[in-house]
Amino acid sequence: MAQFIQQVVSDLIEKNTNFLNTILILPGKRPMLFFKEEFQRQTNNVVLPEMKSIEELMSDLSGLEIISGINLWFKAYKAYKKVVDKPDTFEEFIKWGPTVLKDFDDIDASLEPAHKILDYLVSVERINQWGEGKIEIGKNDVIQNHLTFWGIVTKIYFQLQKDLLEAKQGYAGMVFRIASEKVNEISENRSSHYIFAGFNALTKAEQGLIFRLEKENLATLYWDADKYYYENPNQEAGAFLRKYKEKIKPITTISDDFSQPKNIHTIGVAKQVGQAKYVADLIANLSEDEIKKTALILADEAILPAILNSLPENISYLNISMGIPLRSVPLAQFFKSIFELQMNREKLGKGSLFYFKNVVQILENKTLSNYSSDESRNLVNDIRTQNRIFNSENSIQKALGESVFKSLFHIPSSITTFIHHLKNWTDELLHHPTMNDLLTKEYLFFFKKVFNQLHENLLQVNDIKDYRTLFLLYNKIVSAETIAFIGEPLRGLQLMGLLETRLLNFDNIIMTSVNDEILPLGRQNNTFIPYDIRKQMKLNTFTENDSIYAYHFYRLIQRAKNAYFIYDTEADGMGSGEKSRFLAQIKFESNHDIKETFAAPSFKSEPLKEIIVPKTNETMNKLWNWANYGISPSSLSTYLRNPLDFYEQRVFNVNEVEEAEETVSARTLGNIVHGALEELYLPYLDRILTEYDFKEINNKKEQALQTHFRKEYKDGHLDKGPNYLIYKIAEKIVDGVLTKDAKTAKENELIIMTLESKHEVDFTLTNGQHVKLRGIIDRIDAVNNQIRIIDYKTGYAKDIGVKTEEIDLVYQKEDKAKQLQLIFYAHLFYAEQKNQNKEIELCIYPIRFPKKELIKLKVDNQTLINFSIVEISKEPMSKLIEEILNQEVPFRQLD
């Protein structure tokens, strides 16, 4: 697997290298383990050479600690504030500061004098040349802003250099530059011999050190390269090594492995999941010995979860050398909710109230569900049922009692205090006696590290003024932090990113996401320095970055026997669906025969298994409880729509979890309108309504609406935002009903007899069994002595009718729900003996459409209905109820 490493170790042993004063320098730490294993395999009883990464060497030589990320950002912001009278806020600085720091890193690593580059960026001659001499610099705002910006950046650079040197710290490029300047001291000392193995793209700072040491015979260089791309001047993979020809001793370790026969496949598969499934099929066909010689390389780390979920059963050992981003772990959402709790308290809660969604998200987090308590569940239930959109600190503290989450709902005295408390809370939970989940403990440990890092920096600065800026900073840290996996680096399948493959070789290569804009990255310039200046000043551009990726790609293939390159064919927001140009280059430029295929998932279409729920004795007891308590029209409609829904709702009382309504729902709107109309009309029952009555009613309308709005919506607000608009909709609906009724009363004799009247009647089934029918009729009125039974509907209904000979369909089809409900009301009305000789109209009142007339049920095209409707519908309704109560008829899911 590690042929290059074998060659290096073998050569060092053959030369009788004195390892006591030898330091082996590698591009990263990962290959060190493989070097140690190879030394042990090739020789016994030998003291191994000291091993260091290039970063560790440069840090030692410079005497500076390399810092990055948040630590460097705060240092840079401090320097920025020293050189600017009116600095941006830290939130604004963080948007452009990291890019400037990346440019500083490139400038220092290039060994070009910083003042030369920075002065050139603001030089009048360059700008005139850019504008062909037509730009008046003092009068052009764009150019003036450009000059001002780079003037500030120049000052930041020199101030930051000074501050970092005083603290014996530096960013990578700065540390590398200072280390390279000390090469004379190393040459004079001559106490150690350096072995540099597996390097390729060296910065000028690295070249200045490494090439000088080789010239002084203080270093030996081992290059991992192949004739195919080294000797071909058009091959970008060898671009860096060819540049070094005049500066180093002749390279004697050039292999000729790339031209050897290879089995290379390119496979187009749609989406990440499709790639993961294809990879699983490939690996499933490998023997245990082949798996040991296989590397699964992810060009895009985002596919990692899909890969892990798809690995086949023949993977006994797995080593993952790439970490999973901390932002992707389940607990990340929990801590995000805690930050949002404080952010929304500032933004929405007037500084003192917590927003309900954040409270619920914290208390109902799935990862920490073991710590849910009766107190926390009761609080969530209260928030939902009472529509407590905003909650005070005291009310939450009082409700949570001894809950582990209690102290999170606290208004901190400062942002530093908040982070300090969050760090302590995480530590307490980490050591909680009931914390037994090892994975959650691992997550908590990493989040504690993040909070500790934040807290240490916040103690030194006071630039974070609000929780929004704090969250921005926290997010950047969490996005950069990864959780390393623990695996078997010398056993089983190796899963890694492309950069982790440096110095390593494998017989079998499987690489995913080999797409354009991923491999190579392309023109993704994270820089403020224009391309032409980077080129002129010999700073790296995207062209050099492409060469770096090309080298890693070709070096990986050169010793492989089998290579499978899988790319995403789907063109969407995440990619173009184009395979990497590296694959096209191999096809057209190399002597290898590339096998190109496309793969699509195969689907086994299995017939859906019918869901059948038998009616047990316990089920029958609950069904008879339902029948004896009272059968409602809505329950019969639910059964016709889906018997399983009826089973869940009526037998097991399983209903949707009630949520707090930040915006009034359609159901609540209906309840408000119903309640307001009932209150307004209640004093005027059983009397002929007059024009004067409606004037009185209109005067009470606003009070009734507000009362029922508060009753239904409890702690919700109605004076602003969407709820204010919904309140106005309710007002308009009530206005429409009152206007229509007033018109009816003016032109006719209108008497409202009952409102929201509850009815409960006995009903004898055709098999002789007795049940109860129960329902609430919204309104019964009379227009010119014609009785109308009315059901308010906030929706719209078309004309509805039924024929006598088709009455059975009302109790068999779900689309006849409105007819079923109105006929059901007729049964309730005619259950009283005194009503059986009266003719009625069964009506739907479309209250949201005041200009629409009432929609009347037509039986055989007649709107006047008599007792015969009960007689013709009794048997089909009885059959439906008997079916529900028949133990031999199970509940079945409808198609």
NORNORWO-V188490 format. One record per residue. N is the residue number from 0. PHI is phi in degrees with one decimal (999 if undefined). PSI is psi in whole degrees, -180 to 180 (NA if undefined). Layout:
N PHI PSI
N PHI PSI
This chain:
0 999 -40
1 -108.8 60
2 -60.2 -42
3 -62.5 -45
4 -61.6 -39
5 -60.1 -44
6 -62.9 -43
7 -64.7 -48
8 -63.1 -44
9 -60.7 -44
10 -65.7 -41
11 -63.6 -40
12 -69.6 -42
13 -61.7 -33
14 -83.2 5
15 52.7 45
16 -62.0 134
17 -81.5 102
18 -75.1 -12
19 -65.6 -34
20 -114.6 27
21 -107.5 135
22 -119.6 119
23 -90.7 118
24 -106.5 128
25 -124.7 158
26 -62.9 -26
27 -154.7 -179
28 -83.5 -26
29 -56.9 -44
30 -67.9 -13
31 -58.5 -42
32 -61.9 -39
33 -70.6 -35
34 -64.7 -44
35 -60.8 -43
36 -62.8 -39
37 -69.8 -39
38 -60.2 -44
39 -64.7 -33
40 -74.1 -35
41 -93.6 -18
42 -152.1 158
43 -121.5 158
44 53.4 52
45 -131.5 142
46 -80.0 122
47 -71.7 150
48 -68.2 155
49 -66.6 138
50 -119.0 137
51 -142.1 152
52 -81.7 163
53 -62.9 -33
54 -65.7 -41
55 -64.4 -40
56 -62.5 -49
57 -64.0 -37
58 -64.5 -43
59 -64.0 -45
60 -67.7 -38
61 -81.8 -22
62 74.3 18
63 -118.2 145
64 -85.7 130
65 -79.4 125
66 -119.9 157
67 -155.4 -177
68 61.0 -141
69 -60.2 -37
70 -61.1 -43
71 -71.1 -37
72 -60.8 -43
73 -68.1 -38
74 -61.9 -43
75 -66.7 -38
76 -68.2 -37
77 -61.3 -44
78 -64.2 -40
79 -59.8 -44
80 -67.4 -26
81 -73.5 -26
82 -106.9 -3
83 -124.3 136
84 -71.5 -44
85 -122.7 79
86 -71.4 155
87 -63.5 160
88 -66.1 163
89 -61.6 -35
90 -60.3 -41
91 -71.9 -40
92 -61.0 -38
93 -67.6 -16
94 -77.0 -29
95 -120.8 -19
96 -58.6 -51
97 -57.8 -33
98 -68.8 -41
99 -62.2 -42
100 -63.3 -36
101 -63.7 -39
102 -66.4 -40
103 -57.3 -44
104 -59.8 -45
105 -65.8 -41
106 -61.5 -48
107 -65.2 -43
108 -66.0 -23
109 -80.0 -13
110 65.4 6
111 -73.3 140
112 -57.1 127
113 -61.1 -41
114 -64.3 -30
115 -63.6 -46
116 -72.2 -47
117 -67.4 -37
118 -67.3 -37
119 -65.7 -32
120 -66.0 -24
121 -112.4 13
122 -75.2 138
123 -65.4 -38
124 -60.9 -42
125 -65.9 -42
126 -67.3 -39
127 -63.5 -39
128 -65.1 -39
129 -63.4 -41
130 -96.3 13
131 57.1 34
132 74.7 8
133 -99.8 -1
134 -94.7 126
135 -90.9 102
136 -59.3 -42
137 -69.6 -16
138 -109.7 1
139 -107.4 113
140 -62.5 -40
141 -61.3 -48
142 -65.7 -39
143 -63.7 -43
144 -62.4 -39
145 -60.8 -48
146 -63.3 -42
147 -62.0 -45
148 -60.1 -51
149 -71.6 -25
150 -64.6 -43
151 -66.0 -44
152 -60.0 -41
153 -60.5 -44
154 -64.5 -40
155 -60.2 -43
156 -55.9 -53
157 -71.5 -34
158 -67.2 -42
159 -64.2 -41
160 -58.0 -45
161 -62.1 -47
162 -63.6 -42
163 -68.1 -41
164 -63.1 -39
165 -62.6 -32
166 -91.8 5
167 54.2 45
168 -132.5 169
169 -173.9 156
170 -81.0 167
171 -55.4 -51
172 -59.7 -41
173 -63.9 -45
174 -63.7 -43
175 -64.2 -40
176 -63.7 -47
177 -65.1 -39
178 -63.1 -42
179 -66.0 -29
180 -71.8 -13
181 -98.2 16
182 -64.7 -30
183 -64.5 -40
184 -62.0 -41
185 -66.1 -41
186 -63.3 -39
187 -72.5 -34
188 -70.6 -48
189 50.0 38
190 -89.8 -19
191 -134.9 155
192 -113.1 134
193 -106.7 135
194 -110.8 116
195 -104.2 118
196 -124.3 131
197 81.8 18
198 -84.8 162
199 -141.6 -78
200 -87.4 102
201 -100.7 138
202 -71.5 165
203 -60.0 -35
204 -64.8 -43
205 -66.4 -41
206 -61.9 -44
207 -58.2 -35
208 -81.9 -54
209 -66.8 -46
210 -68.3 -34
211 -68.1 -41
212 -63.7 -38
213 -66.5 -41
214 -62.0 -34
215 -87.7 8
216 61.8 28
217 -102.4 1
218 -147.8 148
219 -119.5 133
220 -110.3 130
221 -115.1 116
222 -103.3 138
223 -102.7 99
224 -144.8 165
225 -130.8 147
226 -55.7 -35
227 -56.5 -45
228 -103.7 -13
229 -80.4 -40
230 -90.4 -12
231 -91.9 111
232 -64.1 -16
233 -92.8 -5
234 -90.1 113
235 -65.9 -23
236 -62.1 -29
237 -101.2 12
238 -59.0 -46
239 -68.3 -45
240 -63.6 -37
241 -66.1 -32
242 -65.6 -27
243 -84.3 -6
244 -52.1 -43
245 -79.8 -11
246 -105.8 -13
247 -128.5 169
248 -68.7 155
249 -53.9 137
250 -80.1 122
251 -105.9 0
252 -106.9 27
253 -75.2 121
254 -92.2 171
255 -129.4 53
256 -94.4 -28
257 -62.5 -34
258 -77.8 -10
259 -67.4 155
260 -55.9 135
261 -141.0 153
262 -103.7 99
263 -113.7 129
264 -123.4 142
265 -118.1 131
266 -128.5 125
267 -94.2 124
268 -135.4 142
269 -81.2 132
270 69.0 163
271 -66.2 -41
272 -63.7 -40
273 -61.0 -42
274 -62.6 -44
275 -61.1 -42
276 -66.6 -38
277 -67.2 -42
278 -58.6 -43
279 -59.9 -41
280 -64.3 -39
281 -62.8 -49
282 -68.6 -34
283 -60.0 -24
284 -92.3 2
285 -92.0 145
286 -77.7 168
287 -60.9 -37
288 -68.3 -38
289 -68.1 -36
290 -62.4 -35
291 -62.6 -26
292 -104.2 21
293 -116.0 140
294 -121.0 130
295 -102.6 113
296 -112.1 126
297 -102.8 109
298 -68.1 -26
299 -125.6 117
300 -66.7 -17
301 -63.5 -19
302 -83.4 -7
303 -54.6 -50
304 -57.7 -41
305 -64.5 -39
306 -64.9 -47
307 -63.5 -34
308 -77.0 -11
309 -113.0 -3
310 -59.6 137
311 -75.0 171
312 -72.7 -18
313 -80.3 5
314 -89.7 100
315 -85.5 -36
316 -128.2 141
317 -143.6 132
318 -119.2 119
319 -106.4 111
320 -93.2 -3
321 -106.3 142
322 -87.3 161
323 -90.9 130
324 -58.5 138
325 -61.3 -30
326 -66.7 -16
327 -94.1 -8
328 -78.8 154
329 -56.8 -34
330 -72.3 -14
331 -61.6 -37
332 -66.2 -35
333 -62.0 -50
334 -71.0 -31
335 -60.4 -41
336 -63.5 -34
337 -67.2 -42
338 -65.8 -42
339 -65.3 -30
340 -57.5 -47
341 -76.6 -36
342 -62.4 -46
343 -73.6 -25
344 -63.9 -41
345 -69.2 -43
346 -81.5 -46
347 -107.3 -31
348 -95.7 19
349 56.4 29
350 83.2 -10
351 -130.8 -7
352 -120.8 140
353 -94.1 136
354 -75.1 135
355 -61.4 -37
356 -61.9 -41
357 -67.8 -39
358 -61.2 -48
359 -65.8 -42
360 -60.1 -40
361 -70.0 -47
362 -73.5 -22
363 -110.2 18
364 -61.0 129
365 -67.0 -37
366 -63.1 -34
367 -109.9 29
368 -63.4 -24
369 -62.5 -21
370 -97.7 6
371 -68.2 144
372 -132.0 172
373 -59.1 -40
374 -62.1 -45
375 -68.3 -38
376 -67.1 -39
377 -65.8 -38
378 -64.1 -45
379 -60.5 -42
380 -63.8 -41
381 -64.6 -41
382 -60.7 -40
383 -73.5 -48
384 -74.1 -27
385 -102.4 6
386 52.2 47
387 -83.2 84
388 -66.0 -39
389 -121.6 137
390 -130.0 136
391 -78.6 160
392 -60.1 -45
393 -62.9 -43
394 -65.3 -38
395 -71.6 -45
396 -58.8 -44
397 -65.8 -40
398 -71.6 -32
399 -82.4 -15
400 56.4 -116
401 -99.1 16
402 -59.4 144
403 -65.9 -21
404 -87.4 -7
405 -54.1 -48
406 -71.8 -11
407 -71.9 -26
408 -93.9 66
409 -132.2 142
410 -89.6 106
411 -69.5 155
412 -77.1 -23
413 -157.6 168
414 -66.8 -38
415 -62.9 -41
416 -62.3 -40
417 -59.9 -49
418 -65.9 -39
419 -61.8 -44
420 -65.3 -41
421 -64.1 -38
422 -63.7 -46
423 -66.5 -41
424 -62.2 -42
425 -63.4 -41
426 -65.4 -41
427 -63.5 -42
428 -67.4 -36
429 -60.3 -35
430 -105.0 15
431 -63.9 138
432 -58.4 -26
433 -95.5 4
434 -80.9 96
435 -110.9 -11
436 -79.4 110
437 -64.0 -37
438 -67.5 -43
439 -64.1 -37
440 -62.4 -39
441 -63.9 -44
442 -60.1 -47
443 -60.1 -38
444 -61.0 -43
445 -70.0 -39
446 -66.4 -35
447 -61.7 -39
448 -61.2 -42
449 -62.6 -46
450 -66.1 -35
451 -65.6 -43
452 -63.8 -43
453 -62.1 -45
454 -63.5 -43
455 -60.9 -40
456 -73.2 -37
457 -67.4 -27
458 -68.3 -24
459 -95.1 -17
460 -132.3 163
461 -131.3 38
462 -90.9 -11
463 -91.4 111
464 -101.8 -19
465 -144.6 166
466 -72.9 -23
467 -65.3 -45
468 -66.6 -40
469 -59.7 -44
470 -65.7 -39
471 -58.4 -45
472 -66.8 -46
473 -58.3 -42
474 -62.9 -40
475 -65.1 -38
476 -67.5 -48
477 -63.8 -34
478 -69.2 -31
479 -88.1 -22
480 -79.7 138
481 -127.9 152
482 -99.9 118
483 -76.7 142
484 -88.4 152
485 -105.0 122
486 -141.7 -157
487 -113.1 91
488 -63.9 -20
489 -111.4 10
490 -139.1 153
491 71.4 -162
492 -77.1 134
493 -100.1 121
494 -115.0 121
495 -155.1 169
496 -87.5 170
497 -62.8 -41
498 -68.8 -23
499 -74.8 -8
500 -85.4 -2
501 -54.7 132
502 76.1 -14
503 -96.7 150
504 -134.3 147
505 -137.5 148
506 -71.7 -38
507 -118.5 126
508 -116.8 128
509 -125.0 118
510 -123.3 134
511 -106.6 163
512 57.1 41
513 -83.4 69
514 -115.3 157
515 -59.2 151
516 72.3 -5
517 -114.2 -44
518 -138.1 101
519 -78.6 175
520 -69.1 -25
521 80.8 -156
522 -83.3 61
523 -101.6 81
524 -84.2 108
525 -94.5 69
526 -156.4 155
527 -102.0 -8
528 -86.7 120
529 -58.1 155
530 -57.5 -44
531 -63.5 -37
532 -73.0 -40
533 -57.9 -44
534 -65.7 -46
535 -65.9 -37
536 -93.6 9
537 62.6 38
538 -95.0 154
539 -62.6 141
540 -119.3 -177
541 -63.8 -22
542 -64.5 -46
543 -66.4 -37
544 -62.7 -39
545 -60.9 -39
546 -65.0 -36
547 -64.0 -47
548 -64.3 -38
549 -62.0 -41
550 -61.4 -49
551 -61.1 -38
552 -66.3 -52
553 -70.4 -36
554 -62.2 -36
555 -66.5 -37
556 -77.7 -30
557 -56.0 -34
558 -107.3 1
559 -77.2 154
560 -101.1 -37
561 -129.6 131
562 -136.1 130
563 -121.5 117
564 -110.8 116
565 -110.2 129
566 -128.1 157
567 -85.4 122
568 -86.1 -7
569 -83.5 122
570 -89.4 108
571 -144.0 -164
572 -63.5 -20
573 -96.3 -7
574 -177.5 170
575 -90.3 -13
576 81.1 6
577 -94.5 137
578 -73.1 160
579 -61.2 144
580 -65.6 -20
581 -59.3 -37
582 -67.6 -38
583 -66.7 -38
584 -62.6 -44
585 -61.4 -40
586 -64.8 -45
587 -94.4 -21
588 -105.3 -28
589 -92.4 173
590 -93.4 12
591 -88.7 144
592 -88.5 112
593 -93.0 126
594 -92.3 114
595 -105.4 128
596 -140.7 164
597 -122.1 142
598 -122.0 144
599 -133.5 145
600 -65.8 144
601 -98.7 136
602 -113.7 131
603 -95.5 114
604 -86.6 100
605 -99.9 140
606 -61.4 139
607 -64.6 134
608 -78.2 125
609 -67.3 133
610 -89.7 118
611 -126.2 126
612 -113.8 109
613 -69.7 156
614 -93.8 105
615 -78.7 174
616 -61.5 -39
617 -64.6 -42
618 -60.6 -43
619 -63.7 -37
620 -61.4 -42
621 -69.9 -35
622 -65.9 -40
623 -70.9 -32
624 -60.7 -42
625 -62.7 -46
626 -68.2 -36
627 -78.2 -29
628 -72.3 -41
629 146.1 122
630 -87.6 127
631 -101.4 157
632 -62.5 -34
633 -65.7 -34
634 -68.1 -37
635 -67.2 -39
636 -64.8 -39
637 -62.0 -42
638 -62.4 -43
639 -66.4 -35
640 -70.5 -46
641 -163.6 109
642 -56.3 -31
643 -70.6 -35
644 -62.4 -43
645 -59.7 -43
646 -59.6 -45
647 -69.1 -43
648 -79.8 -42
649 -92.0 -29
650 -92.1 -44
651 -106.1 -1
652 55.1 39
653 -90.7 113
654 -122.9 164
655 -61.9 145
656 -64.4 129
657 -72.5 129
658 -106.8 150
659 -65.0 139
660 -100.8 106
661 -73.1 -35
662 -119.1 137
663 -59.2 130
664 -82.1 168
665 -62.6 -39
666 -64.3 -45
667 -64.6 -39
668 -58.4 -44
669 -61.4 -42
670 -63.8 -39
671 -64.0 -47
672 -63.8 -47
673 -57.1 -48
674 -64.6 -42
675 -65.5 -43
676 -64.5 -39
677 -62.9 -46
678 -63.9 -40
679 -68.2 -39
680 -88.4 -17
681 -54.5 -41
682 -71.1 -8
683 -115.1 20
684 -70.2 151
685 57.9 36
686 -147.2 155
687 -72.9 124
688 -78.5 139
689 -118.4 171
690 -61.5 -38
691 -63.7 -40
692 -56.1 -43
693 -70.2 -29
694 -64.9 -44
695 -62.2 -45
696 -59.8 -43
697 -62.4 -34
698 -66.8 -26
699 -95.1 -5
700 -58.8 -50
701 -62.9 -43
702 -63.2 -42
703 -64.3 -43
704 -61.4 -47
705 -64.3 -39
706 -60.2 -48
707 -77.6 -26
708 -62.4 -46
709 -66.7 -37
710 -64.5 -45
711 -80.9 -35
712 -101.6 -4
713 47.7 -111
714 -83.0 4
715 -71.4 154
716 -96.5 149
717 -126.9 6
718 -98.6 3
719 -157.6 164
720 66.2 -157
721 -58.3 -34
722 -66.5 -32
723 -63.7 -41
724 -65.5 -40
725 -68.1 -36
726 -60.3 -41
727 -67.3 -33
728 -64.7 -45
729 -60.0 -42
730 -62.7 -41
731 -66.6 -39
732 -63.2 -47
733 -62.2 -42
734 -56.6 -43
735 -63.1 -42
736 -65.2 -46
737 -63.3 -41
738 -63.8 -46
739 -64.1 -44
740 -66.3 -37
741 -62.7 -41
742 -64.3 -43
743 -61.4 -43
744 -66.4 -34
745 -69.0 -36
746 -95.6 -14
747 -142.7 176
748 -94.6 110
749 -110.6 124
750 -126.3 124
751 -92.2 121
752 -91.8 -47
753 -142.5 155
754 -133.2 136
755 46.9 45
756 -79.6 133
757 -94.4 133
758 -127.5 139
759 -141.4 117
760 -132.7 153
761 -80.0 146
762 -139.2 127
763 -99.2 123
764 -73.6 163
765 -64.8 -20
766 -89.7 6
767 92.2 -8
768 -77.9 154
769 -112.7 137
770 -137.0 177
771 -116.8 144
772 -106.8 136
773 -136.8 138
774 -167.2 165
775 -119.7 119
776 -94.0 124
777 -57.6 -43
778 -161.9 138
779 -122.9 122
780 -134.6 179
781 -137.6 129
782 -113.9 113
783 53.7 45
784 70.3 4
785 -91.3 116
786 -72.9 134
787 -123.2 129
788 -100.9 120
789 -118.4 136
790 -118.2 118
791 -70.0 137
792 -132.0 126
793 -78.4 -18
794 -88.2 -171
795 -114.2 138
796 -123.3 141
797 -81.7 175
798 -57.0 138
799 -124.1 142
800 -158.7 169
801 -153.1 146
802 -98.1 149
803 -56.3 -43
804 -73.0 -10
805 -113.3 18
806 -61.2 -28
807 -58.2 -34
808 -64.0 -27
809 -59.5 -32
810 -103.7 17
811 -127.6 -25
812 -116.8 137
813 -70.8 -22
814 -79.8 4
815 -105.9 27
816 -61.6 -38
817 -68.9 -40
818 -63.6 -42
819 -59.7 -45
820 -64.2 -45
821 -67.2 -41
822 -65.6 -36
823 -59.8 -43
824 -62.8 -33
825 -63.0 -41
826 -60.4 -42
827 -64.8 -42
828 -68.5 -46
829 -80.2 -3
830 -65.0 -24
831 -84.5 127
832 -54.6 -38
833 -67.4 -19
834 -91.1 -11
835 -69.3 -15
836 -101.0 11
837 -100.9 146
838 -94.4 143
839 -131.9 164
840 -117.4 131
841 -100.4 115
842 -126.4 148
843 -107.2 128
844 -101.4 102
845 -76.6 84
846 -68.7 -17
847 -84.1 -7
848 -125.5 79
849 -61.2 -23
850 -84.3 -10
851 -83.5 139
852 -74.0 162
853 -61.2 140
854 -94.5 118
855 -103.4 137
856 -67.4 130
857 -108.0 127
858 -111.6 115
859 54.3 43
860 67.3 12
861 -109.9 132
862 -88.5 -21
863 -82.8 124
864 -122.0 140
865 -120.8 -170
866 -59.2 -20
867 -60.8 -25
868 -61.2 -34
869 -68.4 -43
870 -65.9 -41
871 -78.9 -20
872 -101.9 -10
873 -61.7 -47
874 -66.1 -49
875 -63.1 -36
876 -67.6 -39
877 -62.2 -42
878 -61.7 -40
879 -63.6 -45
880 -67.3 -40
881 -61.9 -37
882 -62.2 -43
883 -64.1 -37
884 -90.4 5
885 -88.8 116
886 -65.7 -23
887 -78.9 -14
888 -102.4 105
889 -74.1 168
890 -80.5 128
891 -123.6 144
892 -77.9 131
893 -75.2 155
894 -64.3 NA
